[in-house]
């Protein structure tokens, strides 16, 4: 079960490399957590991967988010808010989502690069 979770999270992380609105690092963190408990071989592969390993190491060692990932994440937050509004969400939901997105952006910007 955990190995399947890790594989699914890895697939979403890989998709996130190409899709700017899909985050990569959170899915990598889920994948490495799941692999650490289910498959040491896949955990080692993920940590050693030339494209997927560096963001993991940066987060684990310094709680850092790469500058490019920060820029994409913060730029996508207003777009997410507009999509929520355009989907017809009520005023309270739109305001709550906007506040959550603003807090998320602030948190991302305060992490080291």
Secondary structure, DSSP 8 states (H G I E B T S, - for coil): -HHHHHHHHHHHHHHHHH-TTS-SHHHHHHHHHHHHHH-HHHHHHHHH-TTTHHHHHHHHHH----HHHHHHHHHHHHHHHHHHHHTT--HHHHHHHHHHHHHHHHHHHTS--
